Amino acid sequence: MTRKQWAIIAALALAVICELCTLAGLVMWDSRQQTATIVQGVPTASPTLPAETPTPVVTLTLPPTPTPPEPTPTNTRVFTREEINEPTLARIADEVIAWRELQPLAEVDFQFLTLAELKDRFARYYAEEYTPEDIEKMRQAYVTLGLLDEDFDLATALVDMQAESIAGFYTPEEKKLYIISEYELVETEQKITFAHEYTHALQDQHFDLAHLIDIEGNSDRALAARSLAEGDATLLMALYAYENVTEAEWKWLAYQASHLEKEKVETAPQALGQVSLFPYTYGTQFVLDLFLQGGWVEVNQAYSYPPQSTEQVMHLDKYLGKDDPQPVELPDLVPILGEGWELLDRDVMGELVTKLYLEEQLEEEQATKAAEGWGGDAYVILRNSQGQRLLVVHTVWDSAAEAQEFSTAFSDYVAGKYGGTLTPSAEKAEREWCDSSAVSVLSSRRDRETLIVVAPDRSSAEKVLAQFSGF
């Protein structure tokens, strides 16, 4: 077996381990801030406190013994964790440099954080960057897209579950990498994590990670760009692991993955988790395909033209053929709907989220086929003063047949979700409605384009439809 074939096995095996290890967590750390390694660690046991020393009995004939003052705690650490582990991490850095064929342009600073320190960092970040209303809008948008259950506590998950899912991260702003550990000495997990994060440092020095991942208003494109960086680092991490991780250590990592807390696994949002894992799974396969075509030179060239959509990451031929997504513009619907309506979210679903949206009600195979052929989209989610939400998705497909396939799948989705049937209207056969006391659903098709509207009532849906000529 060739070395490249071993690389494939190592990369795919590590991707599986990453996926198993993150079932209990949620990785949604802002892509503008840092890139992360998502390998779940095993919590350490609390140290046992020494037994309390009994106080001696004092007789009345003796003078009282003065109580000595409490000793002032002192830091007995002679060396920091960074200093203790620097030689080991330096050797790993040398291996990463040799494997990745990129020379460092500057020294890379690193720091160890405990889980508590990481949670504190997350809490401060979200308190500074988001109001409670921002997070609630985010939660409702995810619920509308089928990525979260209605009762999911996103505010807590953003800090607790996310922090427990991250083994390390690199910040382009600080030019610094962080390793999460409770131990004095780095172990297998931290070594693998360092290899991943040091790769990000090299990427940043050569390709400007902040510029790569700082994309506003198009989450699908941002996820695709992150897939290049994370796939690159995960592939390198796999190569490092193949060379350095022993069979016993692999078994230990697998043991960790198989002993996740059942409660965390059962409550983790699976659909949103797939979005979070996408750069590490699909991204690794994408970079691996490029690597097998032309080595690291081919991967490096991708930073000059990063993937523009999750479709390009999932289908390499779309990337190589420069089949870029078609931009779709939506009208401002707030004044059209009237007083009491506000914007919750405006973004792009992409092939990945379109697939996950359908998977809420459909089998994976049908959802996957229906989402393939995606050519571009835009969606908007609005909310009225009664808390009712309205979703509009305008999608362009590669062909009329692809648009028809999606419409058929969406009809099955509606039947499963709302228990009703989409019925063709008298005015246009390609325009279908499903109405109930709680929801009004429109599905309309125009050649290669589809329009879906999910509104609380028929009147609101018709107001939206009037803004889309030809549907």
ZITA-V530365 format. One record per helix or strand of 3 or more residues. SS is the DSSP state (A for helix, B for strand). FROM is the first residue (numbers start at 1). LEN is the number of residues. If there is no record, write none. Layout:
SS | FROM | LEN
SS | FROM | LEN
//
This chain:
A | 3 | 19
B | 35 | 3
A | 81 | 20
B | 109 | 5
A | 115 | 15
A | 132 | 13
A | 154 | 10
B | 168 | 4
B | 176 | 5
A | 188 | 20
A | 209 | 5
A | 219 | 26
A | 247 | 12
A | 262 | 6
A | 270 | 33
A | 310 | 5
A | 316 | 5
A | 334 | 4
B | 342 | 6
A | 350 | 10
A | 364 | 8
B | 374 | 10
B | 389 | 9
A | 400 | 19
B | 431 | 5
B | 440 | 7
B | 449 | 7
A | 458 | 8
//
